[in-house]
Amino acid sequence: MTKEKRLEIGLFVMRLSIGIFFLALILQNFLTTQPSYLLVFFAAVLLIVFLSGLDKKFSYAGLIGIQLASAVSMYNVILDPLQLNYILFWTHIPVIGALIGLFLLREHDQFFGF
């Protein structure tokens, strides 16, 4: 297997695992809170575009923006070690890092994408 093919498969696995993570977040927000259904619909469409590999620049940047906004809005929980389950909020950091990596390597992310 060539290096290029391994890179494509690795980026696809990152895209798929991040997509599963965002799917769980969307479902949790839809089922446990009173969200704006328009916002949930927008996030679901963005996730479908992201998983399909269409318009990588827009979808990757959109998910980075959503994740950054979410992390910034919860900075007080992230920085408070006495908060219950505060460590779970640190998941924002590696997800943002993986999304930035995907964004920078988006032209190589061709495996099961368009």
Biopython code that builds the backbone (N, CA, C, O; Angstrom):
import numpy as np
from Bio.PDB.StructureBuilder import StructureBuilder

atoms = [
    (1, "MET", "N", (0.847, -1.173, 0.000)),
    (1, "MET", "CA", (0.000, 0.000, 0.000)),
    (1, "MET", "C", (0.896, 1.241, 0.000)),
    (1, "MET", "O", (1.863, 1.312, 0.758)),
    (2, "THR", "N", (0.576, 2.197, -0.836)),
    (2, "THR", "CA", (1.398, 3.398, -0.953)),
    (2, "THR", "C", (1.150, 4.338, 0.219)),
    (2, "THR", "O", (0.151, 4.226, 0.928)),
    (3, "LYS", "N", (2.082, 5.264, 0.403)),
    (3, "LYS", "CA", (1.933, 6.257, 1.473)),
    (3, "LYS", "C", (0.698, 7.114, 1.241)),
    (3, "LYS", "O", (-0.015, 7.449, 2.187)),
    (4, "GLU", "N", (0.443, 7.469, -0.014)),
    (4, "GLU", "CA", (-0.720, 8.293, -0.337)),
    (4, "GLU", "C", (-2.021, 7.572, 0.029)),
    (4, "GLU", "O", (-2.941, 8.187, 0.569)),
    (5, "LYS", "N", (-2.096, 6.288, -0.260)),
    (5, "LYS", "CA", (-3.303, 5.515, 0.054)),
    (5, "LYS", "C", (-3.490, 5.386, 1.567)),
    (5, "LYS", "O", (-4.611, 5.481, 2.066)),
    (6, "ARG", "N", (-2.400, 5.172, 2.291)),
    (6, "ARG", "CA", (-2.496, 5.094, 3.758)),
    (6, "ARG", "C", (-2.956, 6.423, 4.334)),
    (6, "ARG", "O", (-3.755, 6.457, 5.270)),
    (7, "LEU", "N", (-2.449, 7.528, 3.770)),
    (7, "LEU", "CA", (-2.880, 8.852, 4.218)),
    (7, "LEU", "C", (-4.373, 9.037, 3.965)),
    (7, "LEU", "O", (-5.092, 9.519, 4.840)),
    (8, "GLU", "N", (-4.840, 8.662, 2.788)),
    (8, "GLU", "CA", (-6.265, 8.782, 2.469)),
    (8, "GLU", "C", (-7.128, 7.967, 3.430)),
    (8, "GLU", "O", (-8.158, 8.447, 3.902)),
    (9, "ILE", "N", (-6.713, 6.747, 3.715)),
    (9, "ILE", "CA", (-7.482, 5.893, 4.631)),
    (9, "ILE", "C", (-7.459, 6.472, 6.047)),
    (9, "ILE", "O", (-8.483, 6.475, 6.731)),
    (10, "GLY", "N", (-6.306, 6.957, 6.488)),
    (10, "GLY", "CA", (-6.207, 7.567, 7.815)),
    (10, "GLY", "C", (-7.092, 8.792, 7.951)),
    (10, "GLY", "O", (-7.744, 8.973, 8.979)),
    (11, "LEU", "N", (-7.124, 9.636, 6.928)),
    (11, "LEU", "CA", (-7.977, 10.820, 6.962)),
    (11, "LEU", "C", (-9.454, 10.433, 6.928)),
    (11, "LEU", "O", (-10.282, 11.079, 7.570)),
    (12, "PHE", "N", (-9.781, 9.384, 6.184)),
    (12, "PHE", "CA", (-11.164, 8.908, 6.168)),
    (12, "PHE", "C", (-11.590, 8.410, 7.547)),
    (12, "PHE", "O", (-12.700, 8.690, 7.998)),
    (13, "VAL", "N", (-10.709, 7.675, 8.210)),
    (13, "VAL", "CA", (-11.023, 7.175, 9.555)),
    (13, "VAL", "C", (-11.225, 8.350, 10.513)),
    (13, "VAL", "O", (-12.122, 8.314, 11.355)),
    (14, "MET", "N", (-10.396, 9.392, 10.391)),
    (14, "MET", "CA", (-10.586, 10.590, 11.217)),
    (14, "MET", "C", (-11.933, 11.232, 10.919)),
    (14, "MET", "O", (-12.667, 11.594, 11.839)),
    (15, "ARG", "N", (-12.265, 11.375, 9.631)),
    (15, "ARG", "CA", (-13.531, 11.995, 9.243)),
    (15, "ARG", "C", (-14.710, 11.180, 9.764)),
    (15, "ARG", "O", (-15.679, 11.747, 10.267)),
    (16, "LEU", "N", (-14.635, 9.870, 9.648)),
    (16, "LEU", "CA", (-15.715, 9.002, 10.111)),
    (16, "LEU", "C", (-15.872, 9.060, 11.631)),
    (16, "LEU", "O", (-16.993, 9.165, 12.128)),
    (17, "SER", "N", (-14.770, 8.992, 12.370)),
    (17, "SER", "CA", (-14.869, 9.011, 13.835)),
    (17, "SER", "C", (-15.345, 10.368, 14.343)),
    (17, "SER", "O", (-16.111, 10.429, 15.304)),
    (18, "ILE", "N", (-14.907, 11.446, 13.720)),
    (18, "ILE", "CA", (-15.401, 12.773, 14.109)),
    (18, "ILE", "C", (-16.880, 12.896, 13.768)),
    (18, "ILE", "O", (-17.644, 13.493, 14.526)),
    (19, "GLY", "N", (-17.287, 12.340, 12.640)),
    (19, "GLY", "CA", (-18.699, 12.360, 12.269)),
    (19, "GLY", "C", (-19.564, 11.616, 13.268)),
    (19, "GLY", "O", (-20.654, 12.078, 13.607)),
    (20, "ILE", "N", (-19.095, 10.473, 13.742)),
    (20, "ILE", "CA", (-19.837, 9.714, 14.758)),
    (20, "ILE", "C", (-19.934, 10.521, 16.052)),
    (20, "ILE", "O", (-20.980, 10.535, 16.701)),
    (21, "PHE", "N", (-18.845, 11.190, 16.423)),
    (21, "PHE", "CA", (-18.838, 12.043, 17.614)),
    (21, "PHE", "C", (-19.883, 13.155, 17.485)),
    (21, "PHE", "O", (-20.657, 13.389, 18.413)),
    (22, "PHE", "N", (-19.909, 13.841, 16.334)),
    (22, "PHE", "CA", (-20.872, 14.919, 16.144)),
    (22, "PHE", "C", (-22.302, 14.391, 16.045)),
    (22, "PHE", "O", (-23.235, 15.070, 16.473)),
    (23, "LEU", "N", (-22.488, 13.206, 15.493)),
    (23, "LEU", "CA", (-23.819, 12.608, 15.453)),
    (23, "LEU", "C", (-24.341, 12.370, 16.866)),
    (23, "LEU", "O", (-25.509, 12.636, 17.153)),
    (24, "ALA", "N", (-23.480, 11.871, 17.745)),
    (24, "ALA", "CA", (-23.879, 11.666, 19.142)),
    (24, "ALA", "C", (-24.223, 12.996, 19.812)),
    (24, "ALA", "O", (-25.187, 13.076, 20.573)),
    (25, "LEU", "N", (-23.443, 14.035, 19.535)),
    (25, "LEU", "CA", (-23.739, 15.352, 20.115)),
    (25, "LEU", "C", (-25.068, 15.905, 19.611)),
    (25, "LEU", "O", (-25.856, 16.448, 20.385)),
    (26, "ILE", "N", (-25.309, 15.764, 18.316)),
    (26, "ILE", "CA", (-26.564, 16.263, 17.751)),
    (26, "ILE", "C", (-27.750, 15.514, 18.349)),
    (26, "ILE", "O", (-28.750, 16.129, 18.721)),
    (27, "LEU", "N", (-27.644, 14.198, 18.442)),
    (27, "LEU", "CA", (-28.734, 13.415, 19.035)),
    (27, "LEU", "C", (-28.951, 13.771, 20.500)),
    (27, "LEU", "O", (-30.091, 13.876, 20.953)),
    (28, "GLN", "N", (-27.866, 13.957, 21.236)),
    (28, "GLN", "CA", (-27.997, 14.326, 22.645)),
    (28, "GLN", "C", (-28.687, 15.680, 22.783)),
    (28, "GLN", "O", (-29.588, 15.834, 23.607)),
    (29, "ASN", "N", (-28.275, 16.651, 21.992)),
    (29, "ASN", "CA", (-28.901, 17.971, 22.065)),
    (29, "ASN", "C", (-30.360, 17.921, 21.646)),
    (29, "ASN", "O", (-31.195, 18.623, 22.216)),
    (30, "PHE", "N", (-30.669, 17.107, 20.669)),
    (30, "PHE", "CA", (-32.043, 16.995, 20.197)),
    (30, "PHE", "C", (-32.942, 16.322, 21.226)),
    (30, "PHE", "O", (-34.096, 16.717, 21.394)),
    (31, "LEU", "N", (-32.424, 15.311, 21.916)),
    (31, "LEU", "CA", (-33.249, 14.524, 22.829)),
    (31, "LEU", "C", (-33.304, 15.063, 24.253)),
    (31, "LEU", "O", (-34.297, 14.842, 24.946)),
    (32, "THR", "N", (-32.270, 15.762, 24.710)),
    (32, "THR", "CA", (-32.225, 16.146, 26.120)),
    (32, "THR", "C", (-32.471, 17.624, 26.381)),
    (32, "THR", "O", (-32.698, 18.012, 27.526)),
    (33, "THR", "N", (-32.432, 18.435, 25.374)),
    (33, "THR", "CA", (-32.653, 19.869, 25.587)),
    (33, "THR", "C", (-33.778, 20.344, 24.686)),
    (33, "THR", "O", (-34.314, 19.578, 23.885)),
    (34, "GLN", "N", (-34.123, 21.580, 24.822)),
    (34, "GLN", "CA", (-35.113, 22.198, 23.950)),
    (34, "GLN", "C", (-34.372, 23.060, 22.923)),
    (34, "GLN", "O", (-34.348, 24.286, 23.031)),
    (35, "PRO", "N", (-33.776, 22.412, 21.940)),
    (35, "PRO", "CA", (-32.976, 23.171, 20.991)),
    (35, "PRO", "C", (-33.846, 23.872, 19.959)),
    (35, "PRO", "O", (-35.033, 23.582, 19.810)),
    (36, "SER", "N", (-33.235, 24.774, 19.275)),
    (36, "SER", "CA", (-33.862, 25.340, 18.101)),
    (36, "SER", "C", (-33.771, 24.280, 17.007)),
    (36, "SER", "O", (-32.674, 23.877, 16.620)),
    (37, "TYR", "N", (-34.906, 23.834, 16.515)),
    (37, "TYR", "CA", (-34.892, 22.767, 15.522)),
    (37, "TYR", "C", (-34.177, 23.199, 14.250)),
    (37, "TYR", "O", (-33.606, 22.364, 13.548)),
    (38, "LEU", "N", (-34.200, 24.478, 13.948)),
    (38, "LEU", "CA", (-33.477, 24.978, 12.782)),
    (38, "LEU", "C", (-31.975, 24.797, 12.967)),
    (38, "LEU", "O", (-31.272, 24.431, 12.025)),
    (39, "LEU", "N", (-31.485, 25.049, 14.170)),
    (39, "LEU", "CA", (-30.060, 24.871, 14.458)),
    (39, "LEU", "C", (-29.665, 23.396, 14.384)),
    (39, "LEU", "O", (-28.605, 23.068, 13.852)),
    (40, "VAL", "N", (-30.499, 22.515, 14.909)),
    (40, "VAL", "CA", (-30.229, 21.073, 14.831)),
    (40, "VAL", "C", (-30.255, 20.616, 13.375)),
    (40, "VAL", "O", (-29.420, 19.810, 12.965)),
    (41, "PHE", "N", (-31.202, 21.121, 12.596)),
    (41, "PHE", "CA", (-31.275, 20.777, 11.175)),
    (41, "PHE", "C", (-30.019, 21.241, 10.448)),
    (41, "PHE", "O", (-29.455, 20.494, 9.648)),
    (42, "PHE", "N", (-29.574, 22.469, 10.717)),
    (42, "PHE", "CA", (-28.357, 22.994, 10.100)),
    (42, "PHE", "C", (-27.153, 22.127, 10.461)),
    (42, "PHE", "O", (-26.340, 21.800, 9.596)),
    (43, "ALA", "N", (-27.039, 21.760, 11.723)),
    (43, "ALA", "CA", (-25.915, 20.924, 12.157)),
    (43, "ALA", "C", (-25.973, 19.547, 11.501)),
    (43, "ALA", "O", (-24.937, 18.998, 11.125)),
    (44, "ALA", "N", (-27.165, 18.988, 11.360)),
    (44, "ALA", "CA", (-27.302, 17.671, 10.725)),
    (44, "ALA", "C", (-26.927, 17.732, 9.244)),
    (44, "ALA", "O", (-26.255, 16.833, 8.738)),
    (45, "VAL", "N", (-27.353, 18.777, 8.555)),
    (45, "VAL", "CA", (-26.984, 18.934, 7.143)),
    (45, "VAL", "C", (-25.482, 19.124, 7.010)),
    (45, "VAL", "O", (-24.858, 18.534, 6.129)),
    (46, "LEU", "N", (-24.902, 19.936, 7.871)),
    (46, "LEU", "CA", (-23.452, 20.144, 7.846)),
    (46, "LEU", "C", (-22.718, 18.834, 8.102)),
    (46, "LEU", "O", (-21.689, 18.570, 7.480)),
    (47, "LEU", "N", (-23.231, 18.023, 9.000)),
    (47, "LEU", "CA", (-22.616, 16.727, 9.289)),
    (47, "LEU", "C", (-22.700, 15.786, 8.086)),
    (47, "LEU", "O", (-21.746, 15.064, 7.796)),
    (48, "ILE", "N", (-23.826, 15.791, 7.394)),
    (48, "ILE", "CA", (-23.963, 14.954, 6.195)),
    (48, "ILE", "C", (-22.981, 15.402, 5.118)),
    (48, "ILE", "O", (-22.345, 14.570, 4.471)),
    (49, "VAL", "N", (-22.856, 16.703, 4.927)),
    (49, "VAL", "CA", (-21.893, 17.228, 3.950)),
    (49, "VAL", "C", (-20.478, 16.844, 4.365)),
    (49, "VAL", "O", (-19.666, 16.459, 3.523)),
    (50, "PHE", "N", (-20.179, 16.945, 5.652)),
    (50, "PHE", "CA", (-18.858, 16.582, 6.167)),
    (50, "PHE", "C", (-18.558, 15.105, 5.929)),
    (50, "PHE", "O", (-17.488, 14.766, 5.424)),
    (51, "LEU", "N", (-19.481, 14.232, 6.284)),
    (51, "LEU", "CA", (-19.259, 12.791, 6.136)),
    (51, "LEU", "C", (-19.155, 12.358, 4.677)),
    (51, "LEU", "O", (-18.429, 11.418, 4.354)),
    (52, "SER", "N", (-19.879, 13.041, 3.801)),
    (52, "SER", "CA", (-19.840, 12.676, 2.387)),
    (52, "SER", "C", (-18.588, 13.199, 1.696)),
    (52, "SER", "O", (-18.257, 12.754, 0.597)),
    (53, "GLY", "N", (-17.899, 14.126, 2.318)),
    (53, "GLY", "CA", (-16.693, 14.680, 1.711)),
    (53, "GLY", "C", (-16.975, 15.781, 0.708)),
    (53, "GLY", "O", (-16.075, 16.200, -0.020)),
    (54, "LEU", "N", (-18.205, 16.253, 0.660)),
    (54, "LEU", "CA", (-18.553, 17.348, -0.239)),
    (54, "LEU", "C", (-18.139, 18.679, 0.382)),
    (54, "LEU", "O", (-18.201, 18.844, 1.600)),
    (55, "ASP", "N", (-17.727, 19.605, -0.436)),
    (55, "ASP", "CA", (-17.357, 20.961, -0.010)),
    (55, "ASP", "C", (-16.553, 20.937, 1.289)),
    (55, "ASP", "O", (-16.988, 21.453, 2.319)),
    (56, "LYS", "N", (-15.396, 20.340, 1.214)),
    (56, "LYS", "CA", (-14.567, 20.119, 2.402)),
    (56, "LYS", "C", (-14.207, 21.418, 3.112)),
    (56, "LYS", "O", (-14.223, 21.481, 4.341)),
    (57, "LYS", "N", (-13.886, 22.445, 2.347)),
    (57, "LYS", "CA", (-13.481, 23.706, 2.971)),
    (57, "LYS", "C", (-14.604, 24.257, 3.858)),
    (57, "LYS", "O", (-14.359, 24.666, 4.992)),
    (58, "PHE", "N", (-15.823, 24.264, 3.340)),
    (58, "PHE", "CA", (-16.960, 24.787, 4.093)),
    (58, "PHE", "C", (-17.323, 23.893, 5.276)),
    (58, "PHE", "O", (-17.491, 24.377, 6.395)),
    (59, "SER", "N", (-17.444, 22.579, 5.025)),
    (59, "SER", "CA", (-17.918, 21.689, 6.090)),
    (59, "SER", "C", (-16.885, 21.538, 7.202)),
    (59, "SER", "O", (-17.250, 21.525, 8.378)),
    (60, "TYR", "N", (-15.610, 21.425, 6.856)),
    (60, "TYR", "CA", (-14.582, 21.297, 7.888)),
    (60, "TYR", "C", (-14.491, 22.582, 8.705)),
    (60, "TYR", "O", (-14.410, 22.537, 9.933)),
    (61, "ALA", "N", (-14.505, 23.727, 8.021)),
    (61, "ALA", "CA", (-14.446, 25.007, 8.736)),
    (61, "ALA", "C", (-15.695, 25.213, 9.589)),
    (61, "ALA", "O", (-15.609, 25.751, 10.693)),
    (62, "GLY", "N", (-16.848, 24.791, 9.091)),
    (62, "GLY", "CA", (-18.081, 24.921, 9.864)),
    (62, "GLY", "C", (-18.046, 24.119, 11.152)),
    (62, "GLY", "O", (-18.459, 24.606, 12.204)),
    (63, "LEU", "N", (-17.553, 22.891, 11.070)),
    (63, "LEU", "CA", (-17.464, 22.074, 12.283)),
    (63, "LEU", "C", (-16.403, 22.611, 13.244)),
    (63, "LEU", "O", (-16.577, 22.540, 14.461)),
    (64, "ILE", "N", (-15.308, 23.146, 12.706)),
    (64, "ILE", "CA", (-14.309, 23.781, 13.579)),
    (64, "ILE", "C", (-14.953, 24.948, 14.317)),
    (64, "ILE", "O", (-14.752, 25.110, 15.521)),
    (65, "GLY", "N", (-15.726, 25.759, 13.601)),
    (65, "GLY", "CA", (-16.398, 26.898, 14.226)),
    (65, "GLY", "C", (-17.382, 26.482, 15.302)),
    (65, "GLY", "O", (-17.426, 27.085, 16.374)),
    (66, "ILE", "N", (-18.172, 25.455, 15.023)),
    (66, "ILE", "CA", (-19.133, 24.958, 16.014)),
    (66, "ILE", "C", (-18.404, 24.455, 17.253)),
    (66, "ILE", "O", (-18.797, 24.758, 18.379)),
    (67, "GLN", "N", (-17.345, 23.688, 17.040)),
    (67, "GLN", "CA", (-16.608, 23.113, 18.169)),
    (67, "GLN", "C", (-15.899, 24.205, 18.974)),
    (67, "GLN", "O", (-15.886, 24.156, 20.204)),
    (68, "LEU", "N", (-15.311, 25.187, 18.290)),
    (68, "LEU", "CA", (-14.660, 26.298, 19.000)),
    (68, "LEU", "C", (-15.677, 27.108, 19.802)),
    (68, "LEU", "O", (-15.422, 27.460, 20.953)),
    (69, "ALA", "N", (-16.822, 27.401, 19.198)),
    (69, "ALA", "CA", (-17.851, 28.160, 19.909)),
    (69, "ALA", "C", (-18.334, 27.400, 21.138)),
    (69, "ALA", "O", (-18.551, 27.991, 22.196)),
    (70, "SER", "N", (-18.497, 26.112, 20.999)),
    (70, "SER", "CA", (-18.928, 25.294, 22.127)),
    (70, "SER", "C", (-17.874, 25.277, 23.230)),
    (70, "SER", "O", (-18.209, 25.386, 24.410)),
    (71, "ALA", "N", (-16.605, 25.143, 22.854)),
    (71, "ALA", "CA", (-15.527, 25.115, 23.849)),
    (71, "ALA", "C", (-15.400, 26.457, 24.559)),
    (71, "ALA", "O", (-15.224, 26.500, 25.777)),
    (72, "VAL", "N", (-15.486, 27.545, 23.813)),
    (72, "VAL", "CA", (-15.365, 28.874, 24.420)),
    (72, "VAL", "C", (-16.542, 29.144, 25.352)),
    (72, "VAL", "O", (-16.373, 29.758, 26.405)),
    (73, "SER", "N", (-17.732, 28.689, 24.970)),
    (73, "SER", "CA", (-18.899, 28.935, 25.817)),
    (73, "SER", "C", (-18.842, 28.149, 27.124)),
    (73, "SER", "O", (-19.545, 28.487, 28.076)),
    (74, "MET", "N", (-18.016, 27.105, 27.182)),
    (74, "MET", "CA", (-17.912, 26.284, 28.392)),
    (74, "MET", "C", (-16.555, 26.420, 29.071)),
    (74, "MET", "O", (-16.143, 25.524, 29.808)),
    (75, "TYR", "N", (-15.863, 27.516, 28.837)),
    (75, "TYR", "CA", (-14.517, 27.666, 29.402)),
    (75, "TYR", "C", (-14.525, 27.568, 30.922)),
    (75, "TYR", "O", (-13.573, 27.050, 31.507)),
    (76, "ASN", "N", (-15.582, 28.054, 31.576)),
    (76, "ASN", "CA", (-15.617, 28.004, 33.042)),
    (76, "ASN", "C", (-15.715, 26.566, 33.559)),
    (76, "ASN", "O", (-15.188, 26.266, 34.631)),
    (77, "VAL", "N", (-16.373, 25.680, 32.827)),
    (77, "VAL", "CA", (-16.451, 24.271, 33.221)),
    (77, "VAL", "C", (-15.129, 23.570, 32.925)),
    (77, "VAL", "O", (-14.660, 22.756, 33.720)),
    (78, "ILE", "N", (-14.532, 23.888, 31.777)),
    (78, "ILE", "CA", (-13.277, 23.249, 31.377)),
    (78, "ILE", "C", (-12.156, 23.578, 32.359)),
    (78, "ILE", "O", (-11.307, 22.732, 32.642)),
    (79, "LEU", "N", (-12.153, 24.786, 32.870)),
    (79, "LEU", "CA", (-11.063, 25.227, 33.741)),
    (79, "LEU", "C", (-11.319, 24.982, 35.225)),
    (79, "LEU", "O", (-10.470, 25.313, 36.052)),
    (80, "ASP", "N", (-12.461, 24.416, 35.579)),
    (80, "ASP", "CA", (-12.795, 24.177, 36.985)),
    (80, "ASP", "C", (-12.691, 22.685, 37.303)),
    (80, "ASP", "O", (-13.617, 21.930, 37.007)),
    (81, "PRO", "N", (-11.576, 22.245, 37.903)),
    (81, "PRO", "CA", (-11.412, 20.817, 38.173)),
    (81, "PRO", "C", (-12.362, 20.281, 39.244)),
    (81, "PRO", "O", (-12.488, 19.065, 39.391)),
    (82, "LEU", "N", (-13.026, 21.148, 39.985)),
    (82, "LEU", "CA", (-13.969, 20.697, 41.005)),
    (82, "LEU", "C", (-15.353, 20.419, 40.422)),
    (82, "LEU", "O", (-16.216, 19.865, 41.102)),
    (83, "GLN", "N", (-15.559, 20.798, 39.180)),
    (83, "GLN", "CA", (-16.839, 20.575, 38.503)),
    (83, "GLN", "C", (-17.022, 19.079, 38.229)),
    (83, "GLN", "O", (-16.080, 18.390, 37.837)),
    (84, "LEU", "N", (-18.247, 18.588, 38.441)),
    (84, "LEU", "CA", (-18.545, 17.179, 38.194)),
    (84, "LEU", "C", (-18.344, 16.855, 36.710)),
    (84, "LEU", "O", (-18.861, 17.556, 35.841)),
    (85, "ASN", "N", (-17.601, 15.803, 36.433)),
    (85, "ASN", "CA", (-17.329, 15.337, 35.065)),
    (85, "ASN", "C", (-16.651, 16.395, 34.195)),
    (85, "ASN", "O", (-16.845, 16.409, 32.980)),
    (86, "TYR", "N", (-15.862, 17.273, 34.798)),
    (86, "TYR", "CA", (-15.236, 18.336, 34.017)),
    (86, "TYR", "C", (-14.293, 17.792, 32.957)),
    (86, "TYR", "O", (-14.093, 18.435, 31.926)),
    (87, "ILE", "N", (-13.710, 16.622, 33.188)),
    (87, "ILE", "CA", (-12.754, 16.056, 32.239)),
    (87, "ILE", "C", (-13.424, 15.749, 30.897)),
    (87, "ILE", "O", (-12.764, 15.777, 29.857)),
    (88, "LEU", "N", (-14.725, 15.457, 30.911)),
    (88, "LEU", "CA", (-15.433, 15.171, 29.665)),
    (88, "LEU", "C", (-15.478, 16.383, 28.742)),
    (88, "LEU", "O", (-15.557, 16.234, 27.522)),
    (89, "PHE", "N", (-15.429, 17.578, 29.319)),
    (89, "PHE", "CA", (-15.461, 18.779, 28.492)),
    (89, "PHE", "C", (-14.133, 19.017, 27.779)),
    (89, "PHE", "O", (-14.074, 19.800, 26.831)),
    (90, "TRP", "N", (-13.076, 18.356, 28.220)),
    (90, "TRP", "CA", (-11.778, 18.469, 27.556)),
    (90, "TRP", "C", (-11.772, 17.750, 26.215)),
    (90, "TRP", "O", (-10.812, 17.889, 25.458)),
    (91, "THR", "N", (-12.811, 16.987, 25.898)),
    (91, "THR", "CA", (-12.871, 16.324, 24.588)),
    (91, "THR", "C", (-12.909, 17.327, 23.446)),
    (91, "THR", "O", (-12.597, 16.986, 22.305)),
    (92, "HIS", "N", (-13.288, 18.558, 23.746)),
    (92, "HIS", "CA", (-13.287, 19.590, 22.704)),
    (92, "HIS", "C", (-11.894, 19.787, 22.114)),
    (92, "HIS", "O", (-11.757, 20.009, 20.911)),
    (93, "ILE", "N", (-10.872, 19.709, 22.942)),
    (93, "ILE", "CA", (-9.514, 20.038, 22.503)),
    (93, "ILE", "C", (-9.001, 19.059, 21.443)),
    (93, "ILE", "O", (-8.582, 19.518, 20.380)),
    (94, "PRO", "N", (-9.007, 17.739, 21.667)),
    (94, "PRO", "CA", (-8.520, 16.850, 20.598)),
    (94, "PRO", "C", (-9.415, 16.847, 19.361)),
    (94, "PRO", "O", (-8.927, 16.629, 18.252)),
    (95, "VAL", "N", (-10.708, 17.083, 19.530)),
    (95, "VAL", "CA", (-11.595, 17.138, 18.366)),
    (95, "VAL", "C", (-11.255, 18.360, 17.516)),
    (95, "VAL", "O", (-11.220, 18.271, 16.289)),
    (96, "ILE", "N", (-11.007, 19.492, 18.158)),
    (96, "ILE", "CA", (-10.601, 20.687, 17.416)),
    (96, "ILE", "C", (-9.276, 20.433, 16.701)),
    (96, "ILE", "O", (-9.111, 20.819, 15.544)),
    (97, "GLY", "N", (-8.338, 19.788, 17.382)),
    (97, "GLY", "CA", (-7.057, 19.462, 16.756)),
    (97, "GLY", "C", (-7.219, 18.549, 15.556)),
    (97, "GLY", "O", (-6.587, 18.767, 14.522)),
    (98, "ALA", "N", (-8.059, 17.528, 15.680)),
    (98, "ALA", "CA", (-8.290, 16.608, 14.560)),
    (98, "ALA", "C", (-8.981, 17.321, 13.398)),
    (98, "ALA", "O", (-8.658, 17.072, 12.237)),
    (99, "LEU", "N", (-9.921, 18.196, 13.704)),
    (99, "LEU", "CA", (-10.597, 18.946, 12.647)),
    (99, "LEU", "C", (-9.637, 19.886, 11.925)),
    (99, "LEU", "O", (-9.704, 20.024, 10.704)),
    (100, "ILE", "N", (-8.752, 20.526, 12.669)),
    (100, "ILE", "CA", (-7.759, 21.398, 12.030)),
    (100, "ILE", "C", (-6.826, 20.569, 11.149)),
    (100, "ILE", "O", (-6.481, 20.984, 10.042)),
    (101, "GLY", "N", (-6.419, 19.399, 11.639)),
    (101, "GLY", "CA", (-5.594, 18.509, 10.819)),
    (101, "GLY", "C", (-6.303, 18.101, 9.538)),
    (101, "GLY", "O", (-5.700, 18.116, 8.466)),
    (102, "LEU", "N", (-7.575, 17.737, 9.636)),
    (102, "LEU", "CA", (-8.354, 17.395, 8.444)),
    (102, "LEU", "C", (-8.473, 18.581, 7.502)),
    (102, "LEU", "O", (-8.373, 18.427, 6.284)),
    (103, "PHE", "N", (-8.687, 19.767, 8.064)),
    (103, "PHE", "CA", (-8.816, 20.962, 7.233)),
    (103, "PHE", "C", (-7.526, 21.217, 6.458)),
    (103, "PHE", "O", (-7.565, 21.524, 5.267)),
    (104, "LEU", "N", (-6.394, 21.091, 7.130)),
    (104, "LEU", "CA", (-5.113, 21.346, 6.471)),
    (104, "LEU", "C", (-4.782, 20.293, 5.412)),
    (104, "LEU", "O", (-4.098, 20.593, 4.434)),
    (105, "LEU", "N", (-5.260, 19.070, 5.601)),
    (105, "LEU", "CA", (-4.964, 17.975, 4.667)),
    (105, "LEU", "C", (-6.164, 17.621, 3.790)),
    (105, "LEU", "O", (-6.216, 16.525, 3.231)),
    (106, "ARG", "N", (-7.121, 18.527, 3.663)),
    (106, "ARG", "CA", (-8.383, 18.218, 2.986)),
    (106, "ARG", "C", (-8.211, 17.793, 1.529)),
    (106, "ARG", "O", (-9.026, 17.018, 1.028)),
    (107, "GLU", "N", (-7.181, 18.272, 0.835)),
    (107, "GLU", "CA", (-7.012, 17.869, -0.564)),
    (107, "GLU", "C", (-6.555, 16.414, -0.687)),
    (107, "GLU", "O", (-6.663, 15.825, -1.762)),
    (108, "HIS", "N", (-6.047, 15.830, 0.397)),
    (108, "HIS", "CA", (-5.641, 14.424, 0.400)),
    (108, "HIS", "C", (-6.752, 13.497, 0.887)),
    (108, "HIS", "O", (-6.629, 12.276, 0.787)),
    (109, "ASP", "N", (-7.827, 14.064, 1.410)),
    (109, "ASP", "CA", (-8.935, 13.271, 1.953)),
    (109, "ASP", "C", (-9.873, 12.876, 0.810)),
    (109, "ASP", "O", (-10.913, 13.502, 0.606)),
    (110, "GLN", "N", (-9.495, 11.839, 0.072)),
    (110, "GLN", "CA", (-10.247, 11.413, -1.113)),
    (110, "GLN", "C", (-10.910, 10.046, -0.953)),
    (110, "GLN", "O", (-11.689, 9.642, -1.817)),
    (111, "PHE", "N", (-10.623, 9.339, 0.113)),
    (111, "PHE", "CA", (-11.147, 7.986, 0.298)),
    (111, "PHE", "C", (-12.614, 8.061, 0.701)),
    (111, "PHE", "O", (-12.936, 8.667, 1.724)),
    (112, "PHE", "N", (-13.504, 7.465, -0.074)),
    (112, "PHE", "CA", (-14.956, 7.522, 0.139)),
    (112, "PHE", "C", (-15.446, 8.954, 0.262)),
    (112, "PHE", "O", (-16.272, 9.256, 1.124)),
    (113, "GLY", "N", (-14.960, 9.815, -0.567)),
    (113, "GLY", "CA", (-15.393, 11.203, -0.582)),
    (113, "GLY", "C", (-15.494, 11.698, -2.011)),
    (113, "GLY", "O", (-15.150, 10.993, -2.959)),
    (114, "PHE", "N", (-15.968, 12.914, -2.143)),
    (114, "PHE", "CA", (-16.136, 13.507, -3.470)),
    (114, "PHE", "C", (-15.241, 14.708, -3.626)),
    (114, "PHE", "O", (-15.241, 15.345, -4.680)),
]
sb = StructureBuilder()
sb.init_structure("model")
sb.init_model(0)
sb.init_chain("A")
sb.init_seg("    ")
for serial, (resi, resn, name, xyz) in enumerate(atoms, 1):
    if name == "N":
        sb.init_residue(resn, " ", resi, " ")
    sb.init_atom(name, np.array(xyz, "f"), 0.0, 1.0, " ", f" {name:<3s}", serial, name[0])
structure = sb.get_structure()
